[in-house]
Amino acid sequence: MNIARILAGWAIALTATAGAQAPARVALLIGNAQYADAPLRNPLNDVREVAASLKSLGFAVTTHENLKLGEMRESLRKFVLTTRTADVRLVYFAGHGLQMRGRSYLLPVDAKINNETHVLERTADATELVEQLSAIERGANVVIIDACRTHPMFTSGTRKMWAAKPGLSKVTASGTVVAFSTRPGQTALDGDGAISVYTRHLTRGLRQAPALPVEEFFKRVRAGVVAETNNKQVPWESSDLNGELCFRPGANGQCVREP
């Protein structure tokens, strides 16, 4: 066996992998619904609807459903590591989430949380995800989290997590847009329709107004959700982009502002 030839082959493979270019616009979508103690109605329909909308805009989309802890953490880790050359990176999550000590956490479907240590050990840290994405020097990031349903752990009366609270906490980072389906610290219902109220207005915007600057785009989404829920659910977003971003630029390659 020619060891030198084998090692040379490995070197070529590694070089090719390191130099591979990610698609210009990539998206990772996760929908978690089959929680043993708190199943949700809409996340799977939500993630499929968002996937279809983003694919129509030219995004390379990876979709996962009902991820367990190891699968969820690995999918997020892989996305951060393999999309460093992309122009736009988008992450969308629908499912259960919570906040603790100023950080936001997303729950895999196998999460069993009885104390604060479990929050750190058995969830995916959304704040860490945003921090990792914002550390990438190239491109822009969009993180959309529809995870403000109230988990039964907060109403059981036996909770031993005094620092953990329903809803999510504010997340901001350079070069990144973070959008929540409702205000930090607030909760939203799963919804009675085929998809959540927030995702319905999000995907409607992706179909009808993809050329708007992202700040105006999410403002329109927020207005739609507020009107439909009579102010009971008010989406929130934070934008700290270094330039202008829209989901599909206009004919001249720029975003189109409303008159």
Rosetta silent file (secondary structure, phi, psi, omega in degrees, C-alpha in Angstrom):
SEQUENCE: MNIARILAGWAIALTATAGAQAPARVALLIGNAQYADAPLRNPLNDVREVAASLKSLGFAVTTHENLKLGEMRESLRKFVLTTRTADVRLVYFAGHGLQMRGRSYLLPVDAKINNETHVLERTADATELVEQLSAIERGANVVIIDACRTHPMFTSGTRKMWAAKPGLSKVTASGTVVAFSTRPGQTALDGDGAISVYTRHLTRGLRQAPALPVEEFFKRVRAGVVAETNNKQVPWESSDLNGELCFRPGANGQCVREP
SCORE:     score description
SCORE:     0.000 S_00000001
   1 L     0.000  129.914 -178.228    0.000    0.000    0.000 S_00000001
   2 L   -87.609   96.958 -176.806    1.414    3.380   -1.017 S_00000001
   3 H   -62.445  -39.174 -179.115    0.997    5.481    2.154 S_00000001
   4 H   -61.256  -40.062  179.905    2.351    8.620    0.488 S_00000001
   5 H   -66.524  -39.889  179.057   -0.261    8.362   -2.262 S_00000001
   6 H   -63.765  -45.494  179.564   -3.050    7.890    0.283 S_00000001
   7 H   -62.489  -38.186  178.524   -1.899   10.897    2.314 S_00000001
   8 H   -64.548  -39.480  177.946   -1.687   12.982   -0.844 S_00000001
   9 H   -62.977  -41.728  177.341   -5.242   11.980   -1.718 S_00000001
  10 H   -61.913  -41.599 -178.706   -6.456   13.033    1.704 S_00000001
  11 H   -62.014  -41.603  179.085   -4.699   16.381    1.336 S_00000001
  12 H   -64.030  -41.590 -179.492   -6.404   17.003   -2.012 S_00000001
  13 H   -64.270  -43.195 -179.980   -9.813   16.101   -0.542 S_00000001
  14 H   -64.992  -40.234  179.387   -9.339   18.394    2.444 S_00000001
  15 H   -63.843  -41.682  179.517   -8.204   21.251    0.234 S_00000001
  16 H   -63.900  -40.838  179.154  -11.230   20.841   -2.011 S_00000001
  17 H   -65.634  -44.059 -178.460  -13.548   20.827    1.000 S_00000001
  18 H   -64.106  -33.067 -176.277  -11.928   23.892    2.540 S_00000001
  19 H   -90.937   -2.628 -177.723  -12.134   25.778   -0.739 S_00000001
  20 L   -63.516  140.187  179.565  -15.715   24.794   -1.554 S_00000001
  21 L   -97.439  128.475  174.627  -18.044   27.712   -2.021 S_00000001
  22 L   -71.939  153.743  173.849  -21.406   27.667   -0.295 S_00000001
  23 L   -54.123  157.534 -175.576  -24.401   28.775   -2.378 S_00000001
  24 L   -59.910  -38.641 -179.151  -24.945   32.527   -2.350 S_00000001
  25 E  -132.702  121.600 -174.550  -28.034   32.253   -0.133 S_00000001
  26 E  -127.257  151.230 -178.789  -28.535   29.349    2.229 S_00000001
  27 E  -141.796  139.288  172.965  -31.181   28.514    4.817 S_00000001
  28 E  -116.338  121.688 -177.715  -31.515   26.024    7.660 S_00000001
  29 E  -119.096  131.184  179.361  -35.099   25.381    8.792 S_00000001
  30 E  -128.411  124.921  175.707  -36.067   23.383   11.888 S_00000001
  31 E  -120.955  116.378  179.273  -39.622   22.543   12.883 S_00000001
  32 L  -113.150  120.523 -177.413  -40.159   20.742   16.196 S_00000001
  33 L  -128.429  -32.593 -171.569  -43.691   19.626   17.033 S_00000001
  34 L   -87.517   59.417  173.631  -43.669   16.126   18.548 S_00000001
  35 L   -77.329  132.166 -175.804  -42.785   17.058   22.131 S_00000001
  36 L   -60.856  -40.601 -176.089  -43.841   14.222   24.449 S_00000001
  37 L  -103.422   -1.471 -178.527  -45.250   16.509   27.142 S_00000001
  38 L  -158.598   63.473 -179.021  -46.200   19.515   25.014 S_00000001
  39 L   -63.945  150.342 -179.328  -46.919   18.686   21.350 S_00000001
  40 L  -117.004  152.401 -175.907  -47.528   21.576   18.980 S_00000001
  41 L   -81.931  -41.207 -162.131  -49.939   21.825   16.082 S_00000001
  42 L  -104.840  -20.217 -170.191  -48.188   24.020   13.533 S_00000001
  43 H   -53.183  -37.564 -178.431  -44.346   23.853   13.404 S_00000001
  44 H   -68.906  -42.535  175.385  -44.121   21.179   10.696 S_00000001
  45 H   -64.596  -38.711  179.278  -46.554   22.997    8.424 S_00000001
  46 H   -59.198  -50.130 -174.233  -44.764   26.245    9.250 S_00000001
  47 H   -67.892  -32.925  178.141  -41.332   24.982    8.278 S_00000001
  48 H   -69.865  -37.390  178.674  -42.619   23.445    5.037 S_00000001
  49 H   -68.068  -42.144  177.977  -44.329   26.693    4.067 S_00000001
  50 H   -65.162  -40.008  179.388  -41.203   28.732    4.787 S_00000001
  51 H   -59.993  -45.466  179.848  -39.080   26.237    2.833 S_00000001
  52 H   -62.454  -41.013 -178.982  -41.283   26.565   -0.250 S_00000001
  53 H   -65.486  -43.191 -178.340  -41.199   30.362   -0.045 S_00000001
  54 H   -70.837  -36.885  177.512  -37.418   30.539    0.296 S_00000001
  55 H   -61.999  -36.396  179.161  -36.803   28.028   -2.491 S_00000001
  56 H   -66.765  -18.317  179.064  -38.870   30.212   -4.814 S_00000001
  57 L   -98.192    6.183  176.087  -36.433   33.033   -4.008 S_00000001
  58 L    91.316    9.330  177.264  -33.382   30.965   -4.907 S_00000001
  59 L   -75.182  142.339  167.903  -32.288   29.897   -1.433 S_00000001
  60 E   -85.169  112.584 -168.481  -30.574   26.535   -0.991 S_00000001
  61 E  -110.723  131.917  170.899  -32.752   25.156    1.799 S_00000001
  62 E  -114.342  125.373 -176.102  -32.075   22.391    4.308 S_00000001
  63 E  -118.058  134.969  175.647  -35.125   21.348    6.335 S_00000001
  64 E  -128.050  145.117  179.229  -35.252   19.251    9.507 S_00000001
  65 E  -128.968  138.406  174.620  -38.297   18.107   11.467 S_00000001
  66 L    53.066   57.742 -179.076  -38.636   16.878   15.052 S_00000001
  67 L   -82.351  139.196  170.455  -34.961   16.941   15.951 S_00000001
  68 L   -83.843  173.809 -171.553  -33.600   15.452   19.142 S_00000001
  69 H   -55.403  -53.840 -177.415  -30.868   17.238   21.091 S_00000001
  70 H   -61.280  -41.399  179.550  -27.824   15.744   19.378 S_00000001
  71 H   -64.364  -40.947 -176.716  -29.343   16.114   15.923 S_00000001
  72 H   -68.970  -46.624  179.127  -30.361   19.704   16.555 S_00000001
  73 H   -63.336  -38.848 -179.786  -27.023   20.837   17.908 S_00000001
  74 H   -68.146  -38.920  179.771  -25.186   19.098   15.078 S_00000001
  75 H   -64.628  -39.362  178.343  -27.379   20.646   12.377 S_00000001
  76 H   -69.494  -42.537  179.143  -26.718   24.136   13.768 S_00000001
  77 H   -60.864  -46.296 -178.696  -22.986   23.478   14.166 S_00000001
  78 H   -63.806  -39.043 -179.240  -22.700   22.163   10.613 S_00000001
  79 H   -63.124  -45.817  179.990  -24.615   25.122    9.198 S_00000001
  80 H   -61.638  -41.406 -174.663  -22.311   27.653   10.856 S_00000001
  81 H   -75.087  -30.475 -171.998  -19.173   25.816    9.708 S_00000001
  82 H  -101.490    2.487 -176.771  -20.188   25.159    6.088 S_00000001
  83 L  -119.504   23.056 -175.039  -21.773   28.482    5.107 S_00000001
  84 L   -67.227  -21.721 -179.665  -18.944   30.910    5.786 S_00000001
  85 L   -96.609    1.193 -178.647  -18.666   31.885    2.120 S_00000001
  86 L   -73.065  154.085  175.739  -22.403   32.513    1.632 S_00000001
  87 L   -81.970  -35.832  178.256  -23.757   35.999    1.016 S_00000001
  88 E  -136.055  128.892  174.862  -26.880   35.404    3.116 S_00000001
  89 E  -116.561  127.998 -178.372  -27.361   32.813    5.874 S_00000001
  90 E  -127.149  132.479  174.573  -30.869   32.295    7.235 S_00000001
  91 E  -121.675  130.757  177.742  -32.001   30.144   10.163 S_00000001
  92 E  -126.195  131.594  177.819  -35.684   29.581   10.941 S_00000001
  93 E  -130.585  133.113  172.942  -36.944   27.673   13.983 S_00000001
  94 E  -125.982  127.619 -178.017  -40.512   26.794   14.973 S_00000001
  95 E   160.684 -153.240  178.414  -41.142   25.000   18.253 S_00000001
  96 E   -92.209  146.051  175.699  -40.744   25.559   21.985 S_00000001
  97 E  -148.293  168.718  176.768  -38.239   27.999   23.469 S_00000001
  98 E  -155.159  171.764  177.388  -37.430   29.731   26.736 S_00000001
  99 E  -125.822  149.753  176.912  -35.123   32.346   28.231 S_00000001
 100 E  -153.427  123.303  178.365  -32.780   32.210   31.201 S_00000001
 101 L    51.174   45.961  173.655  -30.453   34.881   32.519 S_00000001
 102 L    81.737    6.344  178.650  -30.620   36.980   29.376 S_00000001
 103 E  -121.746  152.837 -178.334  -30.084   34.141   26.889 S_00000001
 104 E  -106.959  141.711 -177.245  -32.553   32.338   24.618 S_00000001
 105 E  -131.865  141.542 -179.684  -32.773   28.557   24.265 S_00000001
 106 E  -109.387  137.121 -172.914  -34.554   26.341   21.730 S_00000001
 107 L   -96.396  126.300  169.562  -35.992   22.991   22.780 S_00000001
 108 L   -73.148  166.834 -173.914  -35.407   19.724   20.908 S_00000001
 109 L   -70.828  -19.293 -179.151  -38.321   17.297   20.919 S_00000001
 110 L   -98.056   14.038 -177.334  -36.691   15.019   23.519 S_00000001
 111 L   -67.290  126.697  172.369  -36.032   17.797   26.036 S_00000001
 112 L  -122.086  105.264 -171.327  -36.858   16.880   29.635 S_00000001
 113 L  -117.536  117.493  179.969  -36.198   19.947   31.747 S_00000001
 114 L  -121.485   -8.870  179.325  -36.643   19.916   35.514 S_00000001
 115 E  -155.669  175.964 -175.283  -34.004   22.396   36.654 S_00000001
 116 H   -66.765  -33.157  178.433  -31.735   25.166   35.418 S_00000001
 117 H   -62.451  -37.163  178.850  -28.832   22.813   34.678 S_00000001
 118 H   -62.310  -32.971  178.466  -31.081   20.917   32.271 S_00000001
 119 H   -59.168  -44.065 -178.812  -31.645   24.137   30.315 S_00000001
 120 H   -72.557  -34.706 -173.389  -27.929   24.341   29.594 S_00000001
 121 H   -88.512  -24.624 -167.313  -27.472   20.627   28.955 S_00000001
 122 L  -122.860   19.336  178.016  -30.626   19.728   27.032 S_00000001
 123 L  -133.933  174.899  172.869  -31.376   22.647   24.714 S_00000001
 124 E  -105.036  130.105 -176.118  -29.783   24.555   21.833 S_00000001
 125 E   -81.805  104.734 -178.768  -28.470   27.999   22.761 S_00000001
 126 H   -68.407  -34.177  178.655  -30.027   30.459   20.292 S_00000001
 127 H   -64.779  -40.900  177.182  -27.959   33.342   21.631 S_00000001
 128 H   -63.871  -39.578  177.927  -24.773   31.377   20.967 S_00000001
 129 H   -58.625  -47.221  179.914  -25.971   30.619   17.432 S_00000001
 130 H   -62.425  -41.413  179.112  -26.430   34.322   16.708 S_00000001
 131 H   -62.956  -40.960  179.884  -23.017   35.090   18.179 S_00000001
 132 H   -67.130  -41.819  178.520  -21.354   32.436   16.021 S_00000001
 133 H   -64.653  -41.607 -177.504  -23.044   33.644   12.848 S_00000001
 134 H   -68.778  -18.825  178.456  -22.163   37.260   13.553 S_00000001
 135 L   -77.989  -12.665  177.343  -18.501   36.294   13.933 S_00000001
 136 L   -75.364  125.659 -172.597  -18.393   35.278   10.252 S_00000001
 137 L   -72.751  -28.566 -175.966  -16.812   38.176    8.398 S_00000001
 138 L   -98.090  142.202  170.674  -18.538   37.614    5.059 S_00000001
 139 L    81.817 -176.957 -179.251  -22.223   38.048    4.280 S_00000001
 140 E  -123.003  158.444 -177.410  -25.332   38.779    6.332 S_00000001
 141 E  -124.605  141.410  173.778  -27.384   36.667    8.715 S_00000001
 142 E  -128.909  121.225  178.414  -31.121   36.392    9.327 S_00000001
 143 E  -118.976  118.945 -176.859  -32.361   34.413   12.335 S_00000001
 144 E  -118.335  122.181 -175.586  -36.141   33.957   12.616 S_00000001
 145 E  -124.738  113.664  174.773  -37.555   32.281   15.732 S_00000001
 146 E  -106.815   72.378 -171.921  -41.218   31.373   16.104 S_00000001
 147 E  -135.382   46.341 -174.834  -40.750   29.737   19.502 S_00000001
 148 E  -111.232   21.517  174.804  -42.861   31.714   21.927 S_00000001
 149 E   -72.547  152.288 -178.985  -45.432   29.095   22.862 S_00000001
 150 L   -86.505  118.057  179.156  -45.867   28.525   26.602 S_00000001
 151 L   -79.066  143.480 -179.570  -44.411   25.186   27.702 S_00000001
 152 H   -57.574  -21.226 -179.604  -46.301   23.323   30.485 S_00000001
 153 H   -58.982  -22.119 -178.217  -43.163   23.403   32.641 S_00000001
 154 H   -89.911   -3.676 -179.454  -44.062   26.988   33.494 S_00000001
 155 L  -123.308    5.167 -175.607  -47.565   26.149   34.743 S_00000001
 156 L   -75.525  -23.450 -179.171  -46.942   22.886   36.598 S_00000001
 157 L    83.532   -3.440 -179.452  -46.371   24.544   39.958 S_00000001
 158 L  -118.720   14.252 -175.626  -43.359   22.317   40.657 S_00000001
 159 L   -66.185  134.233  177.843  -40.776   24.140   38.554 S_00000001
 160 E  -112.925   44.461 -177.250  -37.307   24.420   40.063 S_00000001
 161 L  -135.582   74.646 -173.540  -36.026   26.972   37.575 S_00000001
 162 L   -68.919  -21.979  179.191  -36.548   30.392   39.051 S_00000001
 163 L   -88.190  -17.666 -179.254  -34.255   32.052   36.500 S_00000001
 164 E   -85.738  139.263 -175.749  -35.957   30.414   33.496 S_00000001
 165 E  -138.968  157.437  175.655  -38.959   32.206   32.025 S_00000001
 166 L   -65.375  164.015  179.596  -41.387   31.811   29.132 S_00000001
 167 L    77.203 -170.800 -177.771  -40.680   33.633   25.894 S_00000001
 168 L  -126.093  160.197  179.817  -37.262   34.670   24.627 S_00000001
 169 L   -99.612  162.201 -179.158  -34.770   37.375   25.547 S_00000001
 170 L   -60.491  139.597  177.289  -33.379   40.091   23.276 S_00000001
 171 L  -133.778  124.458  177.450  -30.605   38.987   20.942 S_00000001
 172 L  -135.622  148.665  178.337  -28.529   41.418   18.904 S_00000001
 173 L  -162.457  154.167 -178.820  -25.326   40.999   16.921 S_00000001
 174 L   -66.230  139.893  176.784  -23.366   42.736   14.187 S_00000001
 175 L    69.834   20.777 -171.584  -24.275   41.899   10.600 S_00000001
 176 E  -138.354  140.550  169.407  -27.386   40.061   11.742 S_00000001
 177 E  -107.551  126.907  176.389  -31.159   40.455   11.736 S_00000001
 178 E  -116.488  126.482 -178.061  -32.937   38.625   14.550 S_00000001
 179 E  -126.182  127.787  175.409  -36.723   38.291   14.350 S_00000001
 180 E  -109.646  149.774 -179.440  -39.036   36.855   17.016 S_00000001
 181 L   -71.049  -14.747  173.012  -42.692   36.021   16.462 S_00000001
 182 L  -153.181  171.672 -174.939  -43.534   38.157   19.506 S_00000001
 183 L   -59.621  151.190  175.507  -41.834   40.613   21.857 S_00000001
 184 L   -54.437  134.731  179.676  -39.021   39.418   24.138 S_00000001
 185 L    83.307   -7.158  179.634  -40.477   37.922   27.296 S_00000001
 186 L  -102.071  164.759  179.545  -43.929   37.527   25.767 S_00000001
 187 L  -123.289  161.220 -179.581  -45.652   34.360   24.589 S_00000001
 188 L  -136.661  152.706  178.277  -47.852   33.496   21.641 S_00000001
 189 L   -75.840  155.134  177.670  -50.395   30.780   20.935 S_00000001
 190 L   -65.909  -31.400  177.553  -49.620   27.923   18.571 S_00000001
 191 L   100.140  153.794 -178.357  -52.661   28.952   16.530 S_00000001
 192 L   -98.541  -12.833 -177.844  -55.743   27.178   15.241 S_00000001
 193 L   -84.799 -173.042 -178.897  -54.994   27.411   11.515 S_00000001
 194 L   -68.158  -31.305  175.814  -52.792   25.278    9.300 S_00000001
 195 L  -133.183  164.382 -178.538  -49.786   27.507   10.074 S_00000001
 196 L   -67.762  158.084  178.784  -49.020   30.010   12.832 S_00000001
 197 H   -57.525  -45.491 -177.506  -50.172   33.606   12.526 S_00000001
 198 H   -63.413  -47.209 -178.206  -46.593   34.841   12.359 S_00000001
 199 H   -66.020  -32.501  177.458  -45.483   32.368    9.704 S_00000001
 200 H   -61.367  -45.008 -179.705  -48.547   33.136    7.599 S_00000001
 201 H   -74.854  -32.306  176.430  -47.600   36.820    7.413 S_00000001
 202 H   -62.284  -50.471 -177.135  -43.899   35.987    7.023 S_00000001
 203 H   -72.005  -31.282  174.868  -44.463   33.746    3.999 S_00000001
 204 H   -62.068  -41.429  177.900  -47.033   36.108    2.525 S_00000001
 205 H   -65.887  -38.961  178.663  -44.370   38.805    2.633 S_00000001
 206 H   -63.217  -31.056  178.933  -41.796   36.510    1.042 S_00000001
 207 H   -81.408  -36.490 -169.116  -44.201   35.951   -1.854 S_00000001
 208 H  -101.833  -27.632 -174.018  -45.477   39.503   -2.251 S_00000001
 209 L  -138.815   50.050 -176.046  -42.717   41.873   -1.143 S_00000001
 210 L   -71.126  -15.421 -176.904  -39.333   40.115   -1.359 S_00000001
 211 L   -89.718   -4.671  178.835  -37.540   43.199   -2.713 S_00000001
 212 L   -67.438  144.427  169.941  -38.213   45.369    0.344 S_00000001
 213 L   -53.722  143.010 -169.722  -35.234   46.172    2.595 S_00000001
 214 H   -58.408  -32.481  178.790  -35.346   43.602    5.374 S_00000001
 215 H   -64.752  -43.331  178.000  -36.190   46.192    8.032 S_00000001
 216 H   -69.984  -34.354  178.483  -39.261   47.337    6.091 S_00000001
 217 H   -59.380  -50.813 -177.895  -40.110   43.733    5.267 S_00000001
 218 H   -71.705  -25.972  174.266  -40.317   42.708    8.931 S_00000001
 219 H   -64.054  -39.345  178.276  -42.169   45.902    9.786 S_00000001
 220 H   -67.261  -40.282  177.167  -44.859   44.817    7.328 S_00000001
 221 H   -60.534  -45.137 -179.885  -44.944   41.326    8.871 S_00000001
 222 H   -60.581  -43.898 -179.546  -45.340   42.857   12.325 S_00000001
 223 H   -61.000  -39.252  179.767  -48.187   45.095   11.205 S_00000001
 224 H   -66.296  -42.886 -179.910  -50.047   42.118    9.759 S_00000001
 225 H   -67.014  -43.044  179.556  -49.707   40.022   12.910 S_00000001
 226 H   -60.721  -44.246 -179.036  -50.710   42.913   15.173 S_00000001
 227 H   -64.778  -42.892 -177.085  -53.811   43.626   13.107 S_00000001
 228 H   -69.776  -34.244 -176.800  -54.896   39.974   12.985 S_00000001
 229 H   -97.103    5.573 -179.894  -54.372   39.364   16.706 S_00000001
 230 L    55.131   47.400  176.726  -55.760   42.734   17.826 S_00000001
 231 L    70.323    9.025  179.724  -52.428   43.647   19.474 S_00000001
 232 L   -79.263  -23.278  177.055  -52.256   40.388   21.445 S_00000001
 233 L  -132.492  119.711 -177.582  -49.122   39.322   19.559 S_00000001
 234 L  -122.390  103.258  178.958  -46.539   41.907   18.528 S_00000001
 235 L   -59.154  157.091 -177.492  -43.494   40.547   16.651 S_00000001
 236 E  -135.727  144.356  175.220  -40.073   41.991   17.456 S_00000001
 237 E  -147.217  154.648  176.248  -36.877   42.261   15.470 S_00000001
 238 E  -128.669  131.312 -179.603  -33.382   43.681   15.807 S_00000001
 239 E  -126.672  125.429  176.102  -31.246   44.656   12.820 S_00000001
 240 L  -134.151   53.559 -178.591  -27.570   45.513   12.922 S_00000001
 241 L   -77.263  152.121  176.962  -26.635   45.015    9.289 S_00000001
 242 L   -88.807   -9.053  178.875  -23.533   46.543    7.771 S_00000001
 243 L  -152.750 -160.795 -179.050  -25.335   47.190    4.485 S_00000001
 244 L   -98.465  142.112 -178.274  -28.719   46.785    2.831 S_00000001
 245 L  -138.067  136.188  170.909  -30.396   43.404    2.508 S_00000001
 246 L  -140.984  157.068 -174.744  -33.562   42.193    0.800 S_00000001
 247 L   -70.164  -30.474  172.920  -34.764   38.681    0.052 S_00000001
 248 L  -146.021  108.392 -178.515  -34.830   39.298   -3.706 S_00000001
 249 L   -59.806  157.722  177.435  -33.180   42.450   -5.099 S_00000001
 250 L   -73.253 -172.582 -175.128  -34.930   44.477   -7.777 S_00000001
 251 L   -60.501  -30.656 -178.649  -33.973   44.647  -11.450 S_00000001
 252 L   -91.046    8.584  178.773  -31.015   46.941  -10.724 S_00000001
 253 L    83.542    4.844 -179.163  -29.694   44.627   -8.006 S_00000001
 254 L  -114.755  164.664  175.837  -30.857   46.887   -5.202 S_00000001
 255 L   -71.724  155.133 -178.588  -33.681   46.745   -2.708 S_00000001
 256 L  -111.843  118.986  179.450  -36.911   48.514   -3.605 S_00000001
 257 L   -91.758  146.510  178.214  -38.378   50.926   -1.073 S_00000001
 258 L   -72.552  144.186  179.506  -42.063   51.677   -0.929 S_00000001
 259 L   -67.384    0.000    0.000  -43.023   55.232   -1.981 S_00000001
